[in-house]
Amino acid sequence: MKSEKINLSAHAKRVIFERNIKHKWIEDTINNPDKREPDSTDTSIEHRLKIIEEYGSRVLRVICKKNIEPTLVITTFFDRREKGKLK
């Protein structure tokens, strides 16, 4: 599988720093998500989710602009609602 190039919005850069989210986790989630979801209001946006084993098996949600190069990460956070739902 080809790795997608990633661009971070100013907001994403800030929350990654504030939430101590590793860039590797974002790359893994973008390139090999456990789940993909369409955005409920914008068809150009996709939510990609991945279990991060090394962070207590919490689920990282990366919200990105799809179908552009490089992929634009809009925001990211650990989604408490998804914990235990993904396998």
N, CA, C and O atoms as CSV, one atom per row, in Angstrom:
chain,resi,resn,atom,element,x,y,z
A,1,MET,N,N,0.838,-1.184,0.000
A,1,MET,CA,C,0.000,0.000,0.000
A,1,MET,C,C,0.881,1.246,0.000
A,1,MET,O,O,1.859,1.325,0.744
A,2,LYS,N,N,0.538,2.189,-0.815
A,2,LYS,CA,C,1.274,3.440,-0.924
A,2,LYS,C,C,0.955,4.334,0.273
A,2,LYS,O,O,-0.207,4.496,0.645
A,3,SER,N,N,1.994,4.911,0.870
A,3,SER,CA,C,1.789,5.840,1.975
A,3,SER,C,C,1.363,7.190,1.435
A,3,SER,O,O,1.952,7.714,0.490
A,4,GLU,N,N,0.336,7.741,2.045
A,4,GLU,CA,C,-0.128,9.065,1.644
A,4,GLU,C,C,0.758,10.123,2.282
A,4,GLU,O,O,1.163,9.996,3.437
A,5,LYS,N,N,1.054,11.161,1.522
A,5,LYS,CA,C,1.746,12.311,2.084
A,5,LYS,C,C,0.724,13.076,2.912
A,5,LYS,O,O,-0.464,13.106,2.590
A,6,ILE,N,N,1.211,13.697,3.991
A,6,ILE,CA,C,0.310,14.347,4.935
A,6,ILE,C,C,0.699,15.806,5.132
A,6,ILE,O,O,1.876,16.142,5.261
A,7,ASN,N,N,-0.309,16.660,5.152
A,7,ASN,CA,C,-0.168,18.076,5.465
A,7,ASN,C,C,-1.035,18.334,6.692
A,7,ASN,O,O,-2.133,17.786,6.787
A,8,LEU,N,N,-0.575,19.149,7.625
A,8,LEU,CA,C,-1.328,19.436,8.838
A,8,LEU,C,C,-1.858,20.863,8.818
A,8,LEU,O,O,-1.126,21.800,8.498
A,9,SER,N,N,-3.131,21.025,9.160
A,9,SER,CA,C,-3.682,22.375,9.312
A,9,SER,C,C,-3.061,23.001,10.559
A,9,SER,O,O,-2.487,22.296,11.390
A,10,ALA,N,N,-3.173,24.309,10.688
A,10,ALA,CA,C,-2.660,24.997,11.881
A,10,ALA,C,C,-3.340,24.452,13.134
A,10,ALA,O,O,-2.693,24.264,14.164
A,11,HIS,N,N,-4.635,24.199,13.044
A,11,HIS,CA,C,-5.372,23.634,14.181
A,11,HIS,C,C,-4.824,22.253,14.541
A,11,HIS,O,O,-4.600,21.961,15.716
A,12,ALA,N,N,-4.608,21.405,13.536
A,12,ALA,CA,C,-4.090,20.060,13.790
A,12,ALA,C,C,-2.723,20.126,14.469
A,12,ALA,O,O,-2.466,19.379,15.413
A,13,LYS,N,N,-1.849,21.007,13.999
A,13,LYS,CA,C,-0.523,21.155,14.619
A,13,LYS,C,C,-0.654,21.509,16.094
A,13,LYS,O,O,0.065,20.968,16.935
A,14,ARG,N,N,-1.566,22.410,16.402
A,14,ARG,CA,C,-1.747,22.840,17.790
A,14,ARG,C,C,-2.264,21.701,18.667
A,14,ARG,O,O,-1.730,21.466,19.751
A,15,VAL,N,N,-3.308,20.987,18.205
A,15,VAL,CA,C,-3.881,19.932,19.049
A,15,VAL,C,C,-2.949,18.730,19.176
A,15,VAL,O,O,-2.953,18.054,20.205
A,16,ILE,N,N,-2.160,18.458,18.156
A,16,ILE,CA,C,-1.181,17.368,18.242
A,16,ILE,C,C,-0.188,17.673,19.354
A,16,ILE,O,O,0.162,16.794,20.142
A,17,PHE,N,N,0.261,18.913,19.415
A,17,PHE,CA,C,1.188,19.333,20.465
A,17,PHE,C,C,0.505,19.279,21.829
A,17,PHE,O,O,1.054,18.706,22.770
A,18,GLU,N,N,-0.679,19.863,21.948
A,18,GLU,CA,C,-1.396,19.929,23.227
A,18,GLU,C,C,-1.770,18.552,23.757
A,18,GLU,O,O,-1.766,18.332,24.969
A,19,ARG,N,N,-2.091,17.630,22.870
A,19,ARG,CA,C,-2.578,16.303,23.275
A,19,ARG,C,C,-1.492,15.233,23.236
A,19,ARG,O,O,-1.766,14.056,23.470
A,20,ASN,N,N,-0.268,15.641,22.943
A,20,ASN,CA,C,0.869,14.709,22.880
A,20,ASN,C,C,0.603,13.528,21.949
A,20,ASN,O,O,0.889,12.381,22.291
A,21,ILE,N,N,0.060,13.815,20.783
A,21,ILE,CA,C,-0.219,12.782,19.789
A,21,ILE,C,C,1.000,12.650,18.887
A,21,ILE,O,O,1.471,13.636,18.320
A,22,LYS,N,N,1.504,11.437,18.757
A,22,LYS,CA,C,2.701,11.199,17.945
A,22,LYS,C,C,2.361,11.247,16.455
A,22,LYS,O,O,1.320,10.757,16.018
A,23,HIS,N,N,3.268,11.849,15.694
A,23,HIS,CA,C,3.073,11.954,14.243
A,23,HIS,C,C,2.958,10.559,13.616
A,23,HIS,O,O,2.203,10.367,12.663
A,24,LYS,N,N,3.701,9.598,14.146
A,24,LYS,CA,C,3.652,8.216,13.645
A,24,LYS,C,C,2.233,7.652,13.757
A,24,LYS,O,O,1.770,6.945,12.861
A,25,TRP,N,N,1.549,7.965,14.855
A,25,TRP,CA,C,0.179,7.473,15.043
A,25,TRP,C,C,-0.749,8.054,13.980
A,25,TRP,O,O,-1.627,7.360,13.466
A,26,ILE,N,N,-0.553,9.320,13.657
A,26,ILE,CA,C,-1.374,9.961,12.624
A,26,ILE,C,C,-1.098,9.312,11.271
A,26,ILE,O,O,-2.027,9.002,10.525
A,27,GLU,N,N,0.180,9.109,10.957
A,27,GLU,CA,C,0.542,8.456,9.689
A,27,GLU,C,C,-0.073,7.069,9.598
A,27,GLU,O,O,-0.638,6.704,8.567
A,28,ASP,N,N,0.036,6.286,10.687
A,28,ASP,CA,C,-0.534,4.934,10.694
A,28,ASP,C,C,-2.049,4.967,10.501
A,28,ASP,O,O,-2.609,4.131,9.792
A,29,THR,N,N,-2.703,5.931,11.130
A,29,THR,CA,C,-4.158,6.044,11.024
A,29,THR,C,C,-4.579,6.457,9.617
A,29,THR,O,O,-5.557,5.936,9.082
A,30,ILE,N,N,-3.848,7.385,9.023
A,30,ILE,CA,C,-4.151,7.821,7.654
A,30,ILE,C,C,-3.934,6.675,6.664
A,30,ILE,O,O,-4.775,6.427,5.801
A,31,ASN,N,N,-2.804,5.979,6.794
A,31,ASN,CA,C,-2.416,4.976,5.799
A,31,ASN,C,C,-2.992,3.585,6.028
A,31,ASN,O,O,-3.089,2.799,5.085
A,32,ASN,N,N,-3.373,3.268,7.254
A,32,ASN,CA,C,-3.879,1.930,7.548
A,32,ASN,C,C,-4.963,2.004,8.634
A,32,ASN,O,O,-4.792,1.431,9.710
A,33,PRO,N,N,-6.064,2.694,8.367
A,33,PRO,CA,C,-7.106,2.846,9.390
A,33,PRO,C,C,-7.831,1.530,9.667
A,33,PRO,O,O,-7.956,0.673,8.792
A,34,ASP,N,N,-8.303,1.394,10.905
A,34,ASP,CA,C,-9.149,0.253,11.247
A,34,ASP,C,C,-10.571,0.482,10.743
A,34,ASP,O,O,-11.324,-0.465,10.515
A,35,LYS,N,N,-10.923,1.758,10.573
A,35,LYS,CA,C,-12.278,2.105,10.135
A,35,LYS,C,C,-12.232,3.462,9.434
A,35,LYS,O,O,-11.453,4.341,9.803
A,36,ARG,N,N,-13.077,3.613,8.424
A,36,ARG,CA,C,-13.264,4.897,7.731
A,36,ARG,C,C,-14.735,5.261,7.833
A,36,ARG,O,O,-15.616,4.412,7.700
A,37,GLU,N,N,-14.983,6.548,8.074
A,37,GLU,CA,C,-16.363,7.036,8.141
A,37,GLU,C,C,-16.476,8.308,7.320
A,37,GLU,O,O,-15.575,9.145,7.361
A,38,PRO,N,N,-17.561,8.470,6.577
A,38,PRO,CA,C,-17.775,9.748,5.889
A,38,PRO,C,C,-18.175,10.804,6.918
A,38,PRO,O,O,-18.749,10.478,7.957
A,39,ASP,N,N,-17.876,12.044,6.631
A,39,ASP,CA,C,-18.314,13.137,7.492
A,39,ASP,C,C,-19.818,13.325,7.302
A,39,ASP,O,O,-20.337,13.127,6.204
A,40,SER,N,N,-20.502,13.699,8.350
A,40,SER,CA,C,-21.966,13.822,8.277
A,40,SER,C,C,-22.441,15.061,7.519
A,40,SER,O,O,-23.604,15.132,7.122
A,41,THR,N,N,-21.553,16.039,7.313
A,41,THR,CA,C,-21.996,17.268,6.647
A,41,THR,C,C,-21.196,17.641,5.405
A,41,THR,O,O,-21.671,18.425,4.583
A,42,ASP,N,N,-19.994,17.097,5.253
A,42,ASP,CA,C,-19.120,17.499,4.142
A,42,ASP,C,C,-18.565,16.252,3.454
A,42,ASP,O,O,-17.777,15.515,4.047
A,43,THR,N,N,-18.967,16.017,2.223
A,43,THR,CA,C,-18.552,14.805,1.505
A,43,THR,C,C,-17.068,14.788,1.147
A,43,THR,O,O,-16.543,13.743,0.762
A,44,SER,N,N,-16.388,15.917,1.266
A,44,SER,CA,C,-14.953,15.947,0.957
A,44,SER,C,C,-14.095,15.594,2.169
A,44,SER,O,O,-12.868,15.548,2.077
A,45,ILE,N,N,-14.750,15.344,3.307
A,45,ILE,CA,C,-14.036,15.046,4.550
A,45,ILE,C,C,-14.302,13.603,4.963
A,45,ILE,O,O,-15.411,13.088,4.817
A,46,GLU,N,N,-13.254,12.965,5.484
A,46,GLU,CA,C,-13.355,11.581,5.941
A,46,GLU,C,C,-12.758,11.470,7.340
A,46,GLU,O,O,-11.790,12.151,7.675
A,47,HIS,N,N,-13.358,10.595,8.152
A,47,HIS,CA,C,-12.847,10.301,9.487
A,47,HIS,C,C,-12.160,8.940,9.401
A,47,HIS,O,O,-12.749,7.970,8.924
A,48,ARG,N,N,-10.922,8.874,9.862
A,48,ARG,CA,C,-10.192,7.605,9.882
A,48,ARG,C,C,-9.850,7.287,11.328
A,48,ARG,O,O,-9.352,8.134,12.069
A,49,LEU,N,N,-10.128,6.050,11.710
A,49,LEU,CA,C,-9.952,5.646,13.098
A,49,LEU,C,C,-8.999,4.466,13.196
A,49,LEU,O,O,-8.973,3.589,12.332
A,50,LYS,N,N,-8.219,4.465,14.267
A,50,LYS,CA,C,-7.271,3.371,14.481
A,50,LYS,C,C,-7.049,3.188,15.976
A,50,LYS,O,O,-6.940,4.157,16.728
A,51,ILE,N,N,-6.987,1.924,16.391
A,51,ILE,CA,C,-6.636,1.600,17.769
A,51,ILE,C,C,-5.131,1.807,17.930
A,51,ILE,O,O,-4.338,1.288,17.145
A,52,ILE,N,N,-4.748,2.566,18.950
A,52,ILE,CA,C,-3.337,2.806,19.244
A,52,ILE,C,C,-2.984,1.961,20.465
A,52,ILE,O,O,-3.207,2.370,21.605
A,53,GLU,N,N,-2.433,0.780,20.209
A,53,GLU,CA,C,-2.116,-0.180,21.273
A,53,GLU,C,C,-1.203,0.422,22.330
A,53,GLU,O,O,-1.416,0.228,23.527
A,54,GLU,N,N,-0.181,1.156,21.884
A,54,GLU,CA,C,0.810,1.687,22.821
A,54,GLU,C,C,0.275,2.855,23.652
A,54,GLU,O,O,1.001,3.402,24.482
A,55,TYR,N,N,-0.960,3.237,23.443
A,55,TYR,CA,C,-1.585,4.311,24.219
A,55,TYR,C,C,-2.858,3.776,24.880
A,55,TYR,O,O,-3.911,4.412,24.844
A,56,GLY,N,N,-2.734,2.602,25.479
A,56,GLY,CA,C,-3.846,2.011,26.215
A,56,GLY,C,C,-4.994,1.545,25.350
A,56,GLY,O,O,-6.138,1.490,25.802
A,57,SER,N,N,-4.690,1.203,24.088
A,57,SER,CA,C,-5.700,0.744,23.125
A,57,SER,C,C,-6.809,1.772,22.900
A,57,SER,O,O,-7.948,1.419,22.593
A,58,ARG,N,N,-6.460,3.032,23.055
A,58,ARG,CA,C,-7.432,4.098,22.767
A,58,ARG,C,C,-7.552,4.275,21.262
A,58,ARG,O,O,-6.642,3.926,20.510
A,59,VAL,N,N,-8.680,4.820,20.831
A,59,VAL,CA,C,-8.962,4.985,19.404
A,59,VAL,C,C,-8.643,6.421,18.986
A,59,VAL,O,O,-9.205,7.382,19.512
A,60,LEU,N,N,-7.722,6.536,18.022
A,60,LEU,CA,C,-7.374,7.837,17.471
A,60,LEU,C,C,-8.273,8.120,16.276
A,60,LEU,O,O,-8.390,7.299,15.367
A,61,ARG,N,N,-8.902,9.279,16.286
A,61,ARG,CA,C,-9.732,9.717,15.163
A,61,ARG,C,C,-8.976,10.840,14.462
A,61,ARG,O,O,-8.621,11.845,15.079
A,62,VAL,N,N,-8.734,10.657,13.167
A,62,VAL,CA,C,-8.084,11.677,12.349
A,62,VAL,C,C,-9.101,12.134,11.312
A,62,VAL,O,O,-9.590,11.333,10.515
A,63,ILE,N,N,-9.410,13.404,11.328
A,63,ILE,CA,C,-10.368,13.969,10.379
A,63,ILE,C,C,-9.566,14.670,9.295
A,63,ILE,O,O,-8.779,15.577,9.564
A,64,CYS,N,N,-9.787,14.223,8.056
A,64,CYS,CA,C,-8.950,14.725,6.965
A,64,CYS,C,C,-9.772,15.038,5.720
A,64,CYS,O,O,-10.877,14.534,5.518
A,65,LYS,N,N,-9.186,15.881,4.913
A,65,LYS,CA,C,-9.739,16.220,3.599
A,65,LYS,C,C,-9.279,15.106,2.669
A,65,LYS,O,O,-8.077,14.886,2.523
A,66,LYS,N,N,-10.206,14.406,2.044
A,66,LYS,CA,C,-9.830,13.278,1.194
A,66,LYS,C,C,-9.689,13.712,-0.256
A,66,LYS,O,O,-10.119,14.797,-0.646
A,67,ASN,N,N,-9.087,12.850,-1.029
A,67,ASN,CA,C,-8.920,13.035,-2.474
A,67,ASN,C,C,-8.119,14.271,-2.862
A,67,ASN,O,O,-8.336,14.844,-3.929
A,68,ILE,N,N,-7.195,14.683,-2.000
A,68,ILE,CA,C,-6.244,15.735,-2.363
A,68,ILE,C,C,-4.846,15.252,-1.995
A,68,ILE,O,O,-4.684,14.425,-1.097
A,69,GLU,N,N,-3.864,15.757,-2.673
A,69,GLU,CA,C,-2.464,15.422,-2.388
A,69,GLU,C,C,-1.737,16.680,-1.990
A,69,GLU,O,O,-1.791,17.659,-2.735
A,70,PRO,N,N,-1.072,16.713,-0.881
A,70,PRO,CA,C,-1.082,15.696,0.170
A,70,PRO,C,C,-2.386,15.743,0.980
A,70,PRO,O,O,-3.110,16.738,0.962
A,71,THR,N,N,-2.662,14.650,1.683
A,71,THR,CA,C,-3.850,14.577,2.527
A,71,THR,C,C,-3.764,15.657,3.598
A,71,THR,O,O,-2.740,15.790,4.269
A,72,LEU,N,N,-4.830,16.423,3.758
A,72,LEU,CA,C,-4.851,17.490,4.759
A,72,LEU,C,C,-5.536,16.999,6.024
A,72,LEU,O,O,-6.719,16.658,6.009
A,73,VAL,N,N,-4.778,16.964,7.128
A,73,VAL,CA,C,-5.340,16.616,8.429
A,73,VAL,C,C,-5.936,17.888,9.025
A,73,VAL,O,O,-5.239,18.881,9.231
A,74,ILE,N,N,-7.229,17.837,9.294
A,74,ILE,CA,C,-7.939,18.994,9.838
A,74,ILE,C,C,-7.824,19.021,11.354
A,74,ILE,O,O,-7.532,20.060,11.946
A,75,THR,N,N,-8.058,17.864,11.981
A,75,THR,CA,C,-7.924,17.738,13.428
A,75,THR,C,C,-7.761,16.269,13.783
A,75,THR,O,O,-7.969,15.393,12.943
A,76,THR,N,N,-7.392,16.005,15.018
A,76,THR,CA,C,-7.240,14.637,15.500
A,76,THR,C,C,-7.445,14.618,17.008
A,76,THR,O,O,-7.122,15.577,17.708
A,77,PHE,N,N,-7.988,13.508,17.492
A,77,PHE,CA,C,-8.204,13.372,18.935
A,77,PHE,C,C,-8.463,11.910,19.264
A,77,PHE,O,O,-8.809,11.114,18.392
A,78,PHE,N,N,-8.289,11.568,20.547
A,78,PHE,CA,C,-8.640,10.235,21.005
A,78,PHE,C,C,-10.131,10.238,21.309
A,78,PHE,O,O,-10.614,11.018,22.129
A,79,ASP,N,N,-10.848,9.351,20.630
A,79,ASP,CA,C,-12.307,9.320,20.674
A,79,ASP,C,C,-12.781,8.316,21.718
A,79,ASP,O,O,-12.781,7.109,21.476
A,80,ARG,N,N,-13.181,8.819,22.869
A,80,ARG,CA,C,-13.642,7.956,23.967
A,80,ARG,C,C,-14.877,7.146,23.583
A,80,ARG,O,O,-15.081,6.040,24.082
A,81,ARG,N,N,-15.697,7.702,22.696
A,81,ARG,CA,C,-16.935,7.005,22.300
A,81,ARG,C,C,-16.654,5.712,21.549
A,81,ARG,O,O,-17.492,4.811,21.531
A,82,GLU,N,N,-15.480,5.613,20.930
A,82,GLU,CA,C,-15.161,4.445,20.096
A,82,GLU,C,C,-14.397,3.353,20.841
A,82,GLU,O,O,-14.252,2.245,20.323
A,83,LYS,N,N,-13.905,3.646,22.049
A,83,LYS,CA,C,-13.110,2.652,22.775
A,83,LYS,C,C,-13.929,1.378,22.987
A,83,LYS,O,O,-15.059,1.421,23.473
A,84,GLY,N,N,-13.341,0.264,22.617
A,84,GLY,CA,C,-14.001,-1.024,22.764
A,84,GLY,C,C,-14.905,-1.403,21.602
A,84,GLY,O,O,-15.366,-2.543,21.531
A,85,LYS,N,N,-15.168,-0.475,20.689
A,85,LYS,CA,C,-16.037,-0.765,19.548
A,85,LYS,C,C,-15.267,-1.318,18.358
A,85,LYS,O,O,-15.805,-2.103,17.578
A,86,LEU,N,N,-14.011,-0.911,18.217
A,86,LEU,CA,C,-13.197,-1.386,17.089
A,86,LEU,C,C,-12.452,-2.639,17.502
A,86,LEU,O,O,-12.076,-2.798,18.664
A,87,LYS,N,N,-12.246,-3.510,16.560
A,87,LYS,CA,C,-11.484,-4.743,16.818
A,87,LYS,C,C,-10.308,-4.794,15.882
A,87,LYS,O,O,-9.529,-5.746,15.922
